[in-house]
């Protein structure tokens, strides 16, 4: 306010009261008025009072200071001249001259300047003439200038011929012209705004662009969104209803209720949306619920529900590139902590918008009692888990059926499945020994076609087709981990366990091949030992590196378990096709080897650094993790078998030289079934994935490694603007804008800032991720170039200037040689304004261009231009 010449308080004050003043203030039945000036003149015959030079008056908390003040009691007229300044209950009003009627409580100020608050923002009002009635319930201004910029020369302002404030709740101005500096930009017939603070009922500002009023082409389809009403029912609950309309496309209705009880620790929202297509049949209903509640310090409940009846409509009509390929998810979680343990009950649900595939896990129960210390050397730590996983509408291929013509038709096949798992663990610690016990039960049901090729006793192949399959597995595992030896060097860990006769199946099983009856296998002892030492090697440094350390950590394990034969019925139950190598017997004398190695470097201290006691900085040059390879000597003794047991080998590379760098490579080692003498060692690149981020700090860090020094960069100029909610209440952002759960902004980057935020950034950020997968069975071009198997994702953000930011995100399918989506946005900081340009193309082919300029102090004051193109 001081920048614009509006004072924050009176500059004059009264001297300390003396005895006479104290006696006057104690008189009863009088209204007290303090006044002070250099010269005080009273004209008794004309009932007039003059305060000349540095006049100052205070009455009932209202202060008035001016060069001179004249009051005529008969006419109730008060005139103040010489830069009068009025301070009344937080309101500041200054001008060139002031006239006030004390009887009618109406006044007029020439060349006035005042302010008012809205949404945490201070608005300044200048007027050639400003008049107020009794109690300032109505204020009028002529030739008013309204702005929120406190600079002496504001960046923007609204010029209105007439303006009116009613009860400090409503502001109306007509006509209004928007100026940027002194250039007129827009003319409006009137401005109407509710300037009350906090939440209140009212009409939602609809969203539409200039081209929705004047169509640029005949083929352009008009649209309007967020047209509705908001109800603030009370301090805890609000409700809003709105609708969207897109010509010749769809009509959509929204309903949302929000609730928030701070003293009950309850917070959440409930939303409902219904989309009806106009150009073709189709209806989608979407329901959302977000809830968070804390019953007490030990009990809480959280819910996030998002359900859609027809995800295809969202994919077809969405302009959000990420929403088209996303999955909508739901989750429930209940936590309860007791003095003896903790209980967690929850569930999740995921729905694919494009394929209608649904995966859900409900319920999940985890009971974790506290460890029971039976004796100082004996501790019992039981645990219980239960989960129920279901999948619906899972694509399983196609079925050829006879058609009307010679060419057969294809029908897509789907199945539903359920997997219920329950496990109970009762580990027991006996001094330095750990005895583990666990029992698990798994029940699986699959509704769908399941073909099997079975070999009968004569050697013939019999094709069997099931319309529904089931399986129940019961398993019991126990082992004893002996005390470790050489924990600081070799890390030798022996173990003794009781294993199943064959590791290809559980202890007990029932399925369609057993006639629904349980059959079981036996148990056998197993002995294992593992060792994981770490070897170090040091190399001299180079450049800024003072020393390089190379560490190798091999993970070697050996396991022995005698071979025992299982029954033919059990082998047929776990492996009906007879392809598994260990379905009948599984002797183990296996050794496995894995590697993990790291190259670390210690940096030299900067030149002139005398703080020798400071630990030099260390960085990880390269880290390589190699998965284990196993060889079974007992399996190698069997006819037509080899001892190799590992089918794939993976390597993972990490480095601190490039932020977020990660490279994973997986190879299929054998051409054929691993473990058979017919398999040929032929490494085949199965999958590769890489991701890394490049920033200016990355380039500077690489330059420092080679002895290059960067010039110091001046600190960026701080942002001179603030968002609407700066310094406002916590409810400001909660009820700001028109987006509603589960629907987000129609286009990223629109509205109040988008994803890029306001202001300029620092340098640039480039994120790249690559992924490729293939198999030996990709023998046709259709399989080798299937969509989604070779993709590249790119995210680039940079600031070409201090006030410009740019963001580009895209995905490229190297198999189909097509871009999946594009999202390009530009953000411009215009001090009190924010402009954004957005270009988006979704995987469905929908394209949108949006331009938006918004007043940061009042986001409802904005200009939008949208150009959308939908795939028919």
N, C-alpha and C positions, 0 to 999 in steps of 0.2 A: 504494500500500500504506500510505503514511503516513496517508492520510485515514481508513482503516479502523482505525488503531491498530496495524498490523503493522509492526515496525521493519525497516529494510533491512540492519542490521548491529549488532554489539555496541557498546555505548557505553563499555566498559571496555577497557583494554589493559595489558599488562605493562610494568614499568619496564625500562630497559636492563639487560642482564645484567652482573654483576660477575665478579671472578676466580673466586669459589667456584662461581657458576652455570655459568661456562664449563667448569670442570673436571668438573662433574657431567654436563654435556651430552656430554662426550667419552667417557664410560664406554661400553664395548661390552657387548652382550647384555642391555640393558634397554630397556623401552618407556617413552617419556618422557611424563609428564603434568605440564602446567603448572597451577598453581592459585595463587590470590591472594584474600585477604580481610582485613578489619580484625582479626578474631580467629580463630586457628587452634588447635583443641583436638584432641589425640590421646589416646584411651583405649586403652592397650596391652593390658590384660587382656581387654577386650571387642572388640578389633580394630575400633574405631569412630573415624571422623574427622569433626570438625565444622568447617565454614567458616561463620562468622557475619559478617553485615553486608558488603554489596557483594562477595559471593562470585563468583569468576570462574574457570572451569576450561577448559583446552584440551587436547585429545588427538587426534592423528591428523587434524588439520584440523577437528575438531568442537568448537564453543565452546558453553559453557553459562554463563549468568549468572543469578543470583537473589539474593534477600536472604540466604538461608542454604541451605547444602547439607550433607547428612549422608550418610555412606557407611559401611555395615556390611559388612566383608569376608567374614565367615563366611556370611552369608546372601545375599551379592552384591546387596544392596539399596541403591539410591541414591534419596534423597528430596530434592527441591528445593521450597522454599516461598518465598512472597514474590515473585510475578510472575516465574516462571522463563521464560527465553527461550533457545531452542535454535537454533543455526545449524549446518547440516550440508549441505555440498555444494550450496549454493544454495537449500536448503529452510529456511524460517523457521517455527518452531513456538513459540507462546506460550500461556500459560494461567494458572490460579490456583494449581495445584499439580501436581507431577510425581513419578511413581514409576517407577523403572527397575531391571530385573534384569540386571546385567552378565553373568551366566553364561548365562542363556537369551536375553539380548538382546531383552527384551520390556519395553514401558513403557506407562504410562497417564498421560494428562494430563486434568485437570479443567477445564471451561470453556475448551476449546482453540480456537485460531485459527491456521490455516495457509493455504497457497495451493499451487496447481499450475498448470502451463502446458499449454495446448492450442491449437494453431492460431494461435500468436502472441498469445493472450489469457490474462491472469492471472485465475484463478478463486480466490475466497476461500471457505474452508470454516470454519464455526463448529460446535462440537459440545459438548454437555453433558459428554460423556466421549469421549476419543479414545485408542485403544490401537493399538500397533504391535508386530509380532513382529521376529524377527531380521533385521537389515539393512533394516528398513522395507519388506520385500517384501510384507507385508500390513498394511493400516491399516484399523481399524474406527472408526466414529463412531456415537454414539447421539444422537438428536434433533439431526440435523445441519441446518445452514442453508447453502445453496450459492448464490453469486451472483458476478457479474463486475463489479458496481458498487462502486467503492471508497468511495462516500459513507458517512458515518456512519449515515445512514438510507437504505438502498438503495431504488432505485425498484422493484426486483423481487427476489424470491428464491424458491428452491425449499426447502421444508421436508420432510425425510425422517425417518422413524422410525429407520431403520437405513441405514448407508452403508458400502461396502467398496471399497477400492482394492487391486488385485492387481498387484504388480511394477511399479507406476506405469504400467501399460498399460491396465487396464480398471477402470471405475467402475460399481458397481451400487448402486442405492438403492431402498428400498421402505418403505411406500408413499410417494408424492411428491405434494405439493400446490404449485401455482404461485400465488404471491402477488404482486400489484401493490400496492406499499406494504404495507398490512396487510389487503388485501381478497383473499380466496381466489378464484381464477379457474378453476382446472382441477385435477381430481384424476386421478392416474395410478397404476395398481397398482404399477408399477416403472419405473425408468429404467436403461437399459443404454447405456454409451457407451465407445468405444475412445478413450482419451486419449493414445495415442502420437502423436508428431509425425511429419511427413513422409508419404510415400506408403506405403500398405500395402494388402494384399488384404483384401477384406471385402464384405459385402452392401451394395448400394446402397439408400438410403432411398427407398422407393416414394412416389409422389405420388398422393394421393387426398384428398378432402374429407370433411367431416362428413356431407354429404348422400349420399355414396357408401356410408356405413354405414347411415344411416337415411334412406330415400327420402322427400322431401317430398311427392311425388305418385306415383300408380301408373304414370304414363307416363314418369317420370324414368328415364333409362338410366344405370346405374352405369358408372364407368370408373376405371381405375387405370393409371398410367404409370410408367416408369422402375423397373420391378421386375426386378432382376437382380443380377449379381455383378461385382466389379471385381478384376482380377488385376494385381498389381505384379510382373511377371516378374523384373525386375532394375532396376539404376539407369538403364537407357536405354529400356526398353520396358515398356508396360503395355497391357492388353487389358480390355475391358468388354463384357458381354453383358446385354441388358435387353429387356423386352417391354412393350407397351402393349395394353390391352384396353378396348374400348368396347362395351357391351352392344348387341346387334342392329345394330352398325355396322361395326366392323372389328377385326382383330387385327394387330398390328405387332411385328416383331422387329428389334432393333438389334444391331449389332456394331461395335466401334470399337477400333482399335489406335493408340497414340501412341508416337512414338520421338523421342529427343532425345539426340544426341551432341555435347557442347560442343566437345571436342577435335577432332572430325571436321567441325565446322561443318555438321551435318545436323540438321534439325528438320522434323517433319511428322506427319501422321495419315492413317489409312486407315479408311473407314467403309462399312458396308453396312446397308441397311434393306430390309425386305420387308413390304408392307402387303397384306393380303387382306381384302376386303369380306365381310361376313357376310350382309347383307340382299340383295345382288345380286352376280352374277359380276363379278370385277374384281381384278386383281393389279397392284401397282406395285413395281418394284425400283429402288432408288436407290443409286447408288455414288458415293462422294466420296473424293478424294485431295488432300491438301495437302502439298507438299514444298518445302523450301528447303535448298539446299546450295551451299556455296562450296568449290570444289576448291582454289583458291589465290587470291591477290590479284587475278588477272586473269580468272578463270573462275568463273562462277556458273550455277546452274540453279534455276528456280522453276516450280512447277506447282500449278495449282488446277483440279481436275476435279470436276464435278458433273453426273451423268447420271441421268435418270429415264426409265423405260420407259412410264409412263402418267401424264402430268401431270394428267389429268382427275380422278384420285382425290385428288391433293393439293388441287386447287381445291375439290372437293366436301367434303372432310373438314377442311380447314384452318380454324382460328379466327383466323388472323392476317390482318388486312385487307390488308396490303402483300404478303403471299405469294401471295394469290389472283390478283392482277394483275401479278405480277412475272415476270421471265424469269430462268431459271437459266443461269449462264454458266460457262465453263471457259476456262482460258488456260495456255499453256506458253511458257516463255521461256528461251533459252540464250544467254548472253553470253560472248564470248571476245575479249579485247584482245591484239593482237600489237604488236610493236615497229613494224610497218609499217602498222597499221590496226586496224579493229574488225569483228567478225562477230557478227550477231544472227540467231538462228533461233528461230521461235516460231509461235504459232497461237492462235486464239480460237474458241469455239463458244458459241452462244446458243440456248436452247430456250424457246419460249413455252408456258406451262403450259396455257393455255386453248385454243389453236388447233393445238398440236403442230407449229407452224412452227419449222424449225431453220435457223439461219444459221451457217456456219462458214468460217473462213479458216485454211487449213492446207495447206502450210507457208507461212510468210513468211520470206524470206531477205533480209537487208540487209548488204551488204559495203561498208564505207567505208574505202578505203585512205587513208593519210595523204597530204597534199598533197606533190607532188614538185616541189621547187625546181630546175628545170633550169638556170636562170641567175637572177641577182638580179632580172631584170625579166620572167622567164617562170616561171609556176607551173601545173602540171597537177594537177587534182583529180578523179580518176575516181570513179565510184560505180556500184553494181549492186544492183538490187532484183528480187525475184521473189515473187509471191503467187498463191494459188489459192483463190478464193472459191466457195463452194457454198451453195445454198439447197434445202431439201427441204420438200415438202408445202406449197407456196405456193398459196393460194386465188386462182383466176383467174376466178371467176364461176360461173354455172350453165348447164346444158344442158337444153333441153326435149326430152323423149322421149315417144312415145305411151304412154298408160296403158290400164288396163282400162276406164275410163270415158271420157267425152268430154273431160274435163279432163286436159291433159297433165301428166306428172310432171316434176319437176326433179331433176337430178343435179348435185352440186357438182363443179367441175372444179379440178384441182390440177396443178401442174407442178414439175419439178426443173430446176435450171439450174446451170451451172458457168462461171466466168470465170477464166481464167488469164492473168496479166499478167507480162511480163518487160521490164525497161528497163535501158539502159546509158547513162550520161551521162559525157561527157569534156570538161568545160569547161576552157578554157585562158585564163590571164591573160597579156596581153602589155602590160606597162607599165600604163597607165591604161585599156587596152582589154580588154574581156572577150568572149571568143569561146565561145559555148555550142553544144554538140553533144549530141544525144540520139537514141537509137534505142529504140523501144518496140514490143513484139509483144503483141497481145491476142487470145486465143482464147476464143470463147463457144459453149456448147452448151446448148440448151434442149430438154428432154423434155416436150412438152405441145402442145396444140392451138394453132396460130397461124394465124388467118384473114387473108387479104389480098384487097383489091379492086383488081384490075389493069385498066387500060384498054388494049385492043388497038389495032391499026392502024386499025380502022374506027371507033373511038370508043366501042365497046360496053364495058360493065363486066363483067369476068369474075371470079367468086368462086373463090378458090383456098385450100385448107386443107392445112396441113402438120402432120403429127404430130410432127415433130422438125425443128428448125432449127439451123444452125451458122453461124459467122462467124469469120474470122481477119483481123485488121487489123495491118498493118506500117506504122509511121510513122517518118519521119526529120525532125527539126527542127534548124535551125541559125540563129543570129543573132549579131550583133556589137553590143554596147552601147558606144557611143562615150563619150568622157569627158564628164562633165556640165559645164554652164556655169552660172554664177551660183549656186553651191550654197547660199549663205546668203540669197538673196532669191528669185529666180524659180525656181530648181531646174529648169533646162531640161535634159532628157535625150533626146538623139537615139539612134536605133537603126536598124540595117540588118539585114534577115533574108531568108531564103529560105523561102517558104511554098508550100503545096500549091496547085495550080491552083484548087481549090475547097475552102473550109474545111468543107464539109458532109461530107467523107469523108477517110480516111487516104491515105497515099501508095500502098499496095497493099492489096487486099482480095480475099477469096474467100468465097463463101457458096453457098446453094442456087440463087441466081439466076445464078451464073457457072458452074454445073456443077462446082463444086469446084476450079476453076482460078483462079490469081491473075491479076488484071488491075490495072493501075496508071494513075495520072494523072501529069501533069508537075509541074514546079516553076516558080515565078515570083519575081521580086524584090519586096521590100516595104520601105517606108521609113516610119518612125514617129517622132514627137516628142511628148513630154509635158512639161507645165509645171504646177507645183503651188506657187504663191506663197501667202503668208499676209498678210492685211490686218488691221490692228488699228484699233479705234475705242474711245475712252474716254468715259465718262459720269460725271457727278458722283454721289457716293454718296447714300444715303438711309438714315435710321435708324442702325443700327450699322455700315453699310457705308460705308467711306471713299471707295471708288472702284470702278467697274465697268468691266471690259474686255470688248469684243466682238471676237472673232477669226473671220475667214472664210477658209477654205482651199478654193478651188476646185481641182478636179483636171481639167485639160483635156488631151486627147490627140487627136492627128491621125494617121491612117494612110492610106497610099496604096499600092495594089497594082493593076497593070493586069489587066484581064479577059482570060482565056484560056478557050477552049471545051474541054470534056472530051468524050470519046467517048460515044456513046449507050449502049454496054454498061456503061461505068463509072457513068453517071448512073442506069441502071436498077438496078445492083447496090446503090448506096447509098440510092436512093429509088425503090423499085419502084412506089409509089402515085402518084408524080409530084406530090406536094403541096409539097415544099420549094421555096423561091424561088431558092436558090443551088446546086441540084444539078448544073446544066450549066455555068454560068459564075458567077463571084463577083467582079466588079470592086469594088475597095475605094477609096473616097475618103470616109472616115468620120471624123467628129468626135464625140467623146463628152464629156459634161460631168457632173461630180459635185460635191457640196458637202459641206463639213463645217464647222460653226460652233459656237462655244462662248462662253457668257457666264460670266465669272469675276468674283468679288468679293473685295476686300481688306477685312478686318474692322478696325474701329477698336480701338486698344489699350484694355484695361480702365481705368476711372477710377482715377487715382492711380498708374498704372504709369509709372515714370520711366526704365525701361530702353529708351531710344529706339533703341539699337543692335540690339535684337532684331527680327528680320524679322517683319512682321505676318502673321497667319494668312490663307491664301487658301482659298476654297471654290469649287466648281463649281456655279453656279446651274442651268445647263441646257446640255446638249450635244446637238446635232442632227446626225445623219449621214444624208445622202441618197444613195441609189445613183445610178449614172450613167445618162444617157440618150444613146443614140447615133443619129446620122443619117448615112445613106450617100447622097452626092450621085450616085454612079454608079447606084445602084439606082433612084433617083427618075427617071432618064432612060428606064428601060425601060417599055414599054407596060403599063398597068393596074397599075402599081406606085407606091409612095411610098418615100421615103427612110427612114422610121422603122424602127428595128430593135429597140427595147426594148419588150417586152411588159408587164413589170411594173415598178413603182416602189416601193421600200421606204424607210421612214424609221425611225430608231432614236433614242430619247430617253433620256438619262441625267441624273441629278442627285444631288448630294451632300446635298441637303436632306432626302431620305428615304433611309435605308439600303437598299441592294440594289434601288433603283428602276430599272426598265428597261421601256420601252414600245416595241414594234415594231409597225409598221403596214405592210401591203403592199396595193397596189392593182393590179388588172388594168386597164390603160389603154385597151385597144381591144376593141370588140365586133366580133369577126371575126378573121381572120388578119392579124397585124401585117405591114405592108409592102405590102399590097394596097390598091387604091383603093376596094374595097368595105368595108374596115374603117372603123368609125366611132369617133371618139374619145369614149369613154364610161367614165370612171373608175368602177371597181367595187371596193368593199372586199372583198378576198379573204381576208385573215387579219389577226388582231390578237392580240397577246399582251402581257401586262403582269404585273409582279411587283414587290412592294415589301414592306418590313418596317417595322413601327412599334414603337418602344420608348419608355420614358420619356425617354431621351436625345434621341430624335427630337422629341418635344414640347418639351423644354427648349431644344433648338437653334432650333426655329422661334420660340419665345417670345423668345429672345435677339435674333433678327433684328428683332423688333418692339419691342425695348427692354424686354422683361419680364424680371424676375429671379426665379429660384426660390429658395426657402428652403433652407438647408443641411439635408441629411438625415443623421441619425445613422447611424453604421456599424452594420451588422447584428451581432447577437450571434453569435460563432463557434459552430460545431457542437461540441457537447460529446461527441459519440460518434465512434467510428471503426469502419470496417468490419473484418471478421474478418482481413483480410490486412495490416492496418497493422503495419509493422515485421516482417512475417514473411518467409519465404524466397520466392524467385522462383517456386517450384513451387506456391505456395498458390493463386493464381488459376488457374494452368494446370489443376489437377485439381479445382477447386471446382465444385460444382453438378452437375447431371445432364444438362445440355444437351450435344448432340453434333453434330459437323459431319456432314452439311450441315444438320441440323435445329437450329433455334434454340428459344427458349422458346415454349411452346404459346400463351401469351397475353402481349402486351407489358405490362409493368408488374408482372408477377408475379415471384415468387422474391425474390432479394436486391436489391430496389430498383427494378427495371424501368428504363425509359428515362429516367424523370424524375430519378433519383438521390435521395440522402438530403438531408434538411435543407431549409430554406427558400430560396427564390430571391430575386431582386431585381426588383421591379416586374413587368412583363409584357413579352411578346414576341408580336406579331401578324404573321404572314406570310400574304400573300394573293397568289395567282397566278391569272390569267385567260388563257384561250386560246379562240379562235374561228376557224374556217375554213369557207369556203364557195366555191362556184364558180358561174359563170353557168349551168351545166347543171343546177342544182338547181331543177327546174321542178315537182316533186311534193312534197307534205308529207313523204313517206317519206324523200326525199333531204335535205330541209331540216332534218329533225329526227332524222337518223341519230345513233345513240349515239356518244359520244366526240368529236364535232366542236365542241361548245361546253361547256367544263368550267370549273369554278371550284374551286380548292383552297385550303383554309384551315387554318392551324396556329396555335393559340393556347396560350400557356403563361403562367401567372401564379401569384402567391403571395398568396392572400387574407390570410394571417397569416404569421408568421415560420416556423412549423412545418408549414404546409400548402402544397402545390404542386398545381397542376391543369394538365392538358394535354388539348387537344381537337384532333383532326385529322379532316377530312372532305373529301369531294369531291362536288360537285353538278354534274349534267349538265343544262345549261339547255335542251338540245334535247328530252330525254325528261322533264324536270322531275322528276327522281328523284335521290336521294342514292346515290352509288356505294358508299360505306363510311363508317363512323363508328368513331372510337376515342377514348374518353373515359376518363381515368384521374385519380385523386386519390391523392396521397402524403402521409402524415402521419409526421412525425418525433416519436417517443415516447422520446427520449433513448436508452435502450438497445434500444428496439424500433423497428420500422419497419412501418407499415401501408399497404396499397395497396388501392384499389378500382378495378376496370377494367370498362368496358362496351365491347364490340366487336361490330360488325356488318360482315360481309364483303360483297363484291360478289355472291357466290353466295347471300346471304340468311341465312347462318349467324350466330347470335347467341350471345354468351357474356357472362356476368357472373361476376366473380371477386373474392373478398375474400381477402386474405392478410396475416397479421401474422407477422413474423419477428424473432427475436432477432439483433441485428446481430453479437454476439460469437460466436454459434453458429447459422448459418442452418439447420441441420438441425432446430432447435427452432422449430417454426412451426405455424400453424393456417391451413388452407385451406378455402374454401367456393367451389364452382364450380356454376354453373347454365348449361348449354349447350343450345341449341336448333338442330337441324340441319334443313335443307330436305330433305324426302323426294323 
